[in-house]
Each structure stands twice: as structure tokens, then as C-alpha cells.
Amino acid sequence: MTATAPSDAPDPSPAPPAPRRDAPWDVAVVGAGPAGATAAREAARAGLTTVLLERAPLPRYKTCGGGLVGRALDLLPDAATDAVERRCHTATLVLPGRGLEFPTRRERPIICTVMRATLDGRLAELAAKAGADLRPACPVVGLAERDGHVTLATPRGEVRARFVVAADGAGGPTARLAGWERPPALIPAIEHEVAVAPDDLAGRADTCRFDFGVVPAGYAWVFPKRDHLSAGVLTTRPGRVDLKAALAGYLEASGIRPLKVEPHGHRIPVAPRPGPLARGRVLLAGDAAGLADPLTLEGISYALASGALAARVLAETGGDPHHAAPLYRRRLGETLLAELAAARWFARILYDHSRAATWGFHWLGREGCDAVAAVMAGETTYRETLARVPGLVLGRLLWPFGRRRGA
């Protein structure tokens, strides 16, 4: 297969040409975000010759709320945890129009907050230290698979590799160049980096907040960073909501008094990319595969996990294309995709059946919020939580009878 990207790729002219390499790399990873940097680091550590290509110069800003859930922190190498700016032990879920508010607290952080430029830069640095050849400002503009390897065209010369891990985001070109016709389903979000007075920041320093009902089929959030707040809104029904107006109203209603606002917009994959997530010599990871939590729309934990999984599969299969892609698909299905399927059950209730969701908050609010917090903190999984739902509902049904008997 041969394909070429549109001509509007960023100008990488400040970067020098890459040194010539006659032998193909074992692995070429495209995209130096959490998925790609993790894949490159783990592949290099496994002894695979690895090159990591990033379209932008590093460090680069990445639009993201910067919420690193506990399960993501478990997957982060110790040397990257210095990117964490705040550790939130309390999460508060609010339904403003219903008068419902459910705080939940954990001994270990539910969410840590980061700036993605810092986190991604640290992960890319660790990949380079592990032995990967890091090439920033090196966009992929073409791809061809032939003669037992994949050739990637870049403005700095061709890169040949036995396998490619495409981790350049939901809108990145690599999957399309490799033959995937349909991108993942995306939803819009806008996020503001909000500078506030020190007393405003101090009052929110340990708590991440989620407000449902601010926008239809979505939520608003406030996360504390080291010296400012991240606030944003998203909706799973694109085209029906004025997100800018919703966020402005949310900031005012929340009593947040901005001193300065930096607005950013982005799109989040809400479901895995249609079709197999590995074909031939190309494996998809992270947002390029559409791996994001359909309930919270968090994607960093799935990016870290899928990048590491791709590297392990390539190391285990010894570069055999007849085994690598099928094994990666099977492992994804047994782990990440199975977990996302369970999360989607909860997401449908929350976003597609608002009356049932409101009833559930009234009836199971605290237990439900504690359950989601436990998943985010990495204490349990969506699959385990879903298996507990019948018992939880039965317990709530029988609770009044038990109370009367005790009286």
C-alpha cells in the first residue's frame, strides 16, 4: 500500500536531516504522546531497534484537561511522576439543577493533574534514554508497505521499519495512510487554562469537580494545577451545544473569578476505531485506536496501557507479522476493549437516558460515585463494578426492610 498525506503538514525545516540508516528499524513509532513514547520506551528496553517520530518540535502544548487518573499513575514510570502538579484525593460529583452533590475521598489520589507538555516531554525523554532514536519536528507524510517492511516518508528522509506503531492521535494521518478508512467517533470539548487569585486556587487545591447537567449528554469539570485551574466542558452530542457559552456560564456559576483565560478546543474519541486495530505491520495505539473511557472521556491510562501492550507483543513475536497483529488484537480484546465495553454500559445510562441517570443518582448516588471513584483510582475495574450492579440494586431494594426489622 502507498499513500501520501495532504501538503499542509508542518514545516520541519529547523530540524536537520536524519542520518542515513541502511538496515530497517525493528519498530517505528509515530507520535510522542503517552501511547507512542511508552511504546518506544518499552520496545527499546526489550532490545528492539526503535525510532520515535513526532510531528511537532518538543516540548509542545497539548490540549487536555490534564487529569491523570489513579489507574494511569500506576502505569507511569517512576521517573515521570515528577510531572504531577497536584494530587486530588477528593472528587465531587454535582447535579446543579437537582440539588445533588456527592463528594468522595480516597487515601490514594483519585486524580493527579499534569500539564501535557511536561508529561509528554518527560515520557519522550525516557524513551530516548532507553535507546529509542527520538526525532521531533519529523511528520510522517507518506507510508508504503513492501518487501517485508514499512517505509515512512518524512521531510527528513525515509524511515524503514519492520513494524509501525501508529500513536499520532485520533486525527493523525498514519492510520489513514496505512489503509484505515474510518476514523474513531469524536466528540468536542473545550478547555480553559484559568489563572485565578491565590485564595481561589487554594480552596480547590485538593479536589477535582465534575458537574453533570451543565450541558446535555456531557459534563463540566474543574481541576487544580500548580498555579492555575483547568476548567472545561464536553458533550457526547456534537453540534447541539454552544460549548463556549456553556463554559462561560459554568465559570460564573461556580464562582470562579478568572484573572486570565487561555482557551483551547479539541476532540476526544468516544469509541474505538471501526475495524481491527492492527493489520499487517501496523498497530494502532492510544487515541489513534480510539481508546478513551466512554464514561469519563479520559484517555491517558488507555494510551499508556496500549503503547506498552504493542511493544510487548512485538518483542514476544520476534517480528513475525503473521503473529504480531493477531496477538495484539486478541490481547486488546481481552483487556482494554473488554473494559471499555463495560464502561460503555454505564455511559449509555448516563448520557443517553437522562431520566434513568437522575433516578440512579437519587437512589444510588453515593454508592455510584464511590464506585466510579474506585475505578478511577485504580482500585477496581468497570468489569468488576458491572458485575456488582445486580447485588447493589438488590441491596438497595432490601435496605428498607432490613431497617424496619432492625427497628
C-alpha positions in Angstrom: 0.0 0.0 0.0 1.2 3.5 -0.8 -0.3 6.8 0.4 0.6 10.4 0.8 -0.6 12.9 3.4 -2.0 16.3 2.4 0.6 19.0 1.8 -0.4 21.1 4.9 2.0 19.2 7.2 4.0 21.4 9.5 7.3 22.8 8.1 10.1 20.8 9.8 12.8 22.9 8.3 14.6 23.8 11.6 15.4 20.1 12.1 18.5 18.7 10.4 18.2 15.7 8.1 18.3 12.3 9.9 21.5 10.3 9.5 21.2 7.6 6.9 20.4 4.1 8.1 20.6 1.2 5.7 19.0 -1.5 7.8 15.3 -1.1 8.7 14.4 -0.4 12.3 12.6 -3.1 14.2 9.9 -0.6 15.2 9.0 2.9 14.1 6.6 4.7 16.5 4.7 7.7 15.2 3.6 10.2 17.8 5.4 11.0 21.1 2.4 11.3 23.3 1.8 8.9 26.2 1.0 5.9 23.9 3.9 6.5 21.5 6.5 7.4 24.0 5.6 4.3 26.1 5.6 2.0 23.1 9.1 3.4 22.1 10.5 3.1 25.6 9.3 -0.4 26.2 10.3 -1.6 22.7 13.8 -0.2 23.2 14.1 -1.8 26.6 13.2 -5.1 25.0 16.1 -4.8 22.7 14.2 -3.7 19.6 15.9 -1.0 17.5 13.3 1.8 17.7 12.8 5.2 16.2 10.2 7.7 17.6 8.8 10.3 15.2 6.9 13.3 16.4 5.4 15.9 14.0 5.9 18.9 16.3 9.0 20.3 17.9 9.3 19.4 21.6 8.2 20.5 24.1 4.8 21.2 22.6 1.5 22.2 24.2 -1.2 19.6 24.1 -4.8 20.5 24.7 -6.0 18.3 27.5 -7.7 18.7 30.9 -4.6 17.1 32.3 -6.4 14.7 34.6 -4.3 11.7 35.3 -6.5 9.1 37.0 -5.1 6.7 39.6 -5.0 3.8 37.2 -2.8 5.9 34.8 -0.5 6.8 37.7 0.0 3.1 38.2 1.2 2.8 34.6 3.5 5.8 34.7 7.3 5.1 35.2 8.6 6.4 38.5 10.9 8.8 36.6 7.9 10.6 35.1 5.9 11.2 38.2 7.7 14.5 38.7 5.4 15.8 36.1 2.5 15.7 38.5 1.4 19.1 39.7 -1.5 18.3 42.1 -2.8 15.1 43.8 -6.6 15.2 44.3 -7.8 12.9 47.0 -11.4 14.2 46.8 -13.7 14.1 43.8 -17.1 15.8 43.9 -19.9 14.9 41.5 -22.6 17.6 41.2 -26.0 17.8 39.6 -26.6 21.5 40.0 -30.2 21.5 38.8 -31.2 18.7 41.1 -29.6 19.9 44.3 -27.4 16.8 44.5 -23.7 16.8 45.4 -21.7 13.7 46.2 -18.1 14.1 47.5 -15.9 11.0 47.7 -12.4 10.8 49.2 -9.6 8.2 48.9 -6.3 7.8 50.7 -4.6 7.4 47.3 -5.2 10.2 44.7 -8.3 9.8 42.6 -6.9 12.2 40.0 -3.4 13.8 39.7 -3.1 16.8 37.4 -0.4 17.5 34.9 0.5 19.8 32.0 0.7 17.6 29.0 3.8 19.4 27.6 5.7 18.5 30.7 4.3 14.9 30.9 4.8 14.1 27.2 8.2 15.7 27.2 9.3 13.6 30.2 8.0 10.4 28.6 9.7 11.1 25.3 13.0 11.8 27.2 12.7 8.4 28.9 12.1 6.7 25.6 15.3 8.3 24.3 17.2 7.3 27.4 16.0 3.7 26.9 17.6 3.7 23.4 14.9 5.0 21.1 16.0 7.5 18.4 13.8 10.5 19.2 13.1 12.7 16.1 10.9 15.7 16.9 9.7 18.0 14.1 9.5 15.0 11.8 6.0 14.5 10.5 5.0 11.4 8.5 3.6 12.3 5.1 3.5 9.0 3.3 3.5 5.3 4.0 4.2 2.2 1.9 4.4 -1.4 2.9 6.5 -3.7 0.8 9.4 -6.2 0.8 8.9 -7.2 4.4 9.0 -3.7 5.9 7.1 -0.3 6.0 8.6 2.8 4.6 7.5 6.1 6.1 8.1 9.3 4.1 9.1 12.3 6.2 10.6 15.7 5.2 13.9 14.5 6.8 14.1 11.4 4.7 12.6 7.9 4.5 12.3 5.7 7.6 12.1 2.0 7.1 10.9 -0.3 9.8 9.6 -3.9 10.2 6.7 -2.6 12.2 4.9 0.7 12.8 3.0 1.7 16.0 0.7 4.5 15.0 0.1 6.7 18.1 -0.3 10.1 16.5 -3.8 10.8 17.8 -7.3 10.4 16.6 -6.7 12.9 13.8 -3.2 11.8 13.0 -2.5 10.7 9.4 -0.7 7.4 9.9 -3.8 5.1 10.3 -5.3 6.6 7.2 -2.1 6.3 5.2 -2.0 2.7 6.3 -5.4 2.0 4.9 -7.9 2.6 7.7 -10.8 4.3 6.1 -12.9 5.4 9.1 -11.6 7.5 12.0 -12.8 6.9 15.5 -16.0 8.7 16.6 -15.1 12.0 18.1 -16.8 14.4 20.4 -16.0 18.1 21.1 -14.6 19.6 24.2 -13.2 23.0 25.1 -10.8 23.6 28.0 -9.6 26.8 29.6 -6.4 27.2 31.5 -7.7 29.7 34.0 -5.4 32.0 36.1 -7.1 32.8 39.4 -6.3 34.6 42.7 -4.3 32.5 45.2 -7.2 32.2 47.6 -9.4 30.8 44.8 -6.8 28.2 43.9 -6.1 27.3 47.5 -9.8 26.4 48.1 -9.7 23.9 45.2 -6.2 22.5 45.6 -7.2 19.0 46.6 -10.5 18.5 44.8 -11.5 17.6 41.3 -15.1 18.5 40.4 -17.5 17.1 37.8 -20.8 18.9 37.1 -23.4 17.0 35.2 -26.4 18.8 33.7 -24.4 21.8 32.6 -24.6 20.6 29.0 -26.8 17.9 27.6 -25.2 14.4 27.5 -21.9 15.7 28.9 -20.3 17.4 31.9 -18.2 20.2 33.0 -15.0 20.0 35.2 -12.6 21.9 37.3 -9.1 20.5 38.1 -6.4 22.3 40.1 -3.0 22.7 38.5 0.1 24.0 40.2 -0.6 27.7 39.7 -4.0 27.8 37.9 -7.2 25.9 37.2 -8.2 23.7 34.3 -11.9 24.1 33.5 -13.8 22.7 30.6 -17.0 21.2 29.1 -17.7 18.4 26.7 -20.8 16.8 25.2 -21.4 13.4 23.5 -23.9 15.1 21.2 -21.8 17.3 18.9 -23.4 20.1 17.0 -26.2 20.6 19.6 -24.5 22.7 22.3 -22.7 26.0 22.3 -19.8 24.9 24.4 -18.2 28.3 24.7 -21.3 29.8 26.1 -21.8 26.8 28.4 -18.3 27.1 29.8 -18.6 30.9 30.4 -21.8 30.3 32.3 -20.3 27.4 34.3 -17.3 29.5 35.4 -19.6 32.3 36.6 -22.0 29.9 38.3 -19.0 28.1 40.0 -17.8 31.4 41.5 -14.5 31.2 39.6 -13.1 34.7 39.0 -10.6 34.4 36.1 -7.7 36.8 36.1 -6.6 35.4 32.7 -8.1 32.7 30.4 -6.3 30.6 27.7 -9.0 28.8 25.6 -8.4 25.6 23.8 -10.6 23.2 21.9 -10.1 19.5 20.9 -11.9 16.4 20.0 -11.9 13.2 22.0 -12.5 9.6 20.7 -15.6 8.2 22.3 -15.4 4.7 20.8 -12.6 2.5 19.3 -11.9 3.0 15.6 -14.1 0.7 13.5 -12.4 -2.5 12.3 -9.3 -4.3 13.5 -6.8 -2.2 15.5 -3.8 -4.0 13.9 -3.3 -5.0 10.3 -0.2 -6.4 8.7 2.8 -4.5 10.1 0.9 -1.5 11.6 -0.5 -1.5 15.1 -2.7 1.4 16.4 -2.4 2.6 20.0 -3.9 5.4 22.2 -6.2 7.9 20.6 -5.3 6.7 17.1 -7.1 3.5 18.0 -9.9 5.4 19.7 -9.1 4.1 23.1 -10.7 6.5 25.6 -13.0 5.9 28.5 -16.6 6.5 27.2 -17.9 7.5 30.6 -15.2 10.0 31.7 -13.6 10.5 28.3 -10.2 10.0 29.9 -7.6 8.6 27.5 -4.1 8.8 29.1 -4.5 5.5 31.0 -5.5 3.6 27.9 -2.8 5.3 25.9 -0.1 4.2 28.4 -1.6 0.6 28.5 -2.0 0.2 24.7 1.5 1.5 24.0 3.1 -0.9 26.4 1.0 -3.7 25.1 2.1 -3.0 21.5 5.7 -3.1 22.5 5.3 -6.4 24.4 3.6 -8.1 21.5 6.3 -7.0 19.1 9.0 -8.2 21.4 7.3 -11.6 22.1 6.5 -12.4 18.4 10.1 -11.6 17.2 9.0 -9.5 14.3 6.7 -12.1 12.8 3.8 -10.2 11.0 1.6 -13.3 10.9 1.5 -13.5 14.7 2.0 -9.9 15.9 -1.2 -8.3 14.6 -3.5 -11.2 15.6 -1.9 -11.4 19.1 -2.2 -7.6 19.6 -5.9 -7.7 18.6 -6.5 -10.6 20.9 -4.8 -9.1 23.9 -6.6 -5.8 23.3 -9.9 -7.6 23.2 -9.2 -9.5 26.4 -8.1 -6.4 28.3 -8.7 -2.8 27.2 -11.6 -3.4 24.8 -13.4 -5.6 27.3 -13.0 -2.8 29.9 -14.2 -0.2 27.5 -17.3 -2.3 26.7 -18.2 -2.4 30.4 -17.6 1.4 30.7 -19.9 1.9 27.7 -22.8 0.3 29.6 -22.5 3.0 32.3 -22.0 5.7 29.7 -25.2 4.8 27.8 -27.2 5.2 31.1 -25.6 8.5 31.9 -25.6 10.2 28.6 -28.4 8.5 26.6 -31.0 8.0 29.3 -31.0 11.2 31.4 -34.1 10.3 33.4 -32.7 7.0 34.4 -29.4 8.6 35.3 -31.1 11.2 37.5 -33.1 8.4 39.2 -29.9 6.5 39.7 -28.2 9.5 41.3 -31.1 9.9 43.7 -31.2 6.2 44.5 -27.6 5.1 44.3 -25.8 8.4 44.2 -23.2 8.0 46.9 -22.6 4.3 46.2 -22.4 5.0 42.5 -19.9 7.9 42.9 -17.8 5.8 45.2 -17.8 3.0 42.6 -16.7 5.3 39.8 -14.0 6.9 42.1 -12.7 3.4 42.9 -12.4 2.7 39.1 -10.6 6.0 38.5 -8.3 5.4 41.5 -7.3 2.0 40.1 -8.8 0.1 43.0 -11.2 -1.9 40.8 -12.4 -2.1 37.1 -15.5 -1.3 35.2 -16.0 -5.0 34.6 -15.9 -5.8 38.3 -18.2 -2.9 39.1 -20.7 -4.0 36.4 -20.7 -7.5 37.9 -21.6 -5.9 41.3 -24.6 -3.9 39.9 -27.3 -6.6 40.5 -26.2 -7.1 44.1 -26.0 -3.3 44.7 -29.5 -2.8 43.3 -30.9 -5.7 45.3 -29.3 -4.4 48.4 -30.9 -1.0 48.0 -34.3 -2.7 47.4 -34.0 -4.7 50.6 -32.5 -2.0 52.7 -35.8 -0.5 53.9 -37.0 -4.0 55.1 -33.7 -4.6 56.9 -34.1 -1.2 58.6 -37.6 -2.0 59.8 -36.5 -5.4 61.1 -33.7 -3.8 63.0 -36.0 -1.2 64.5 
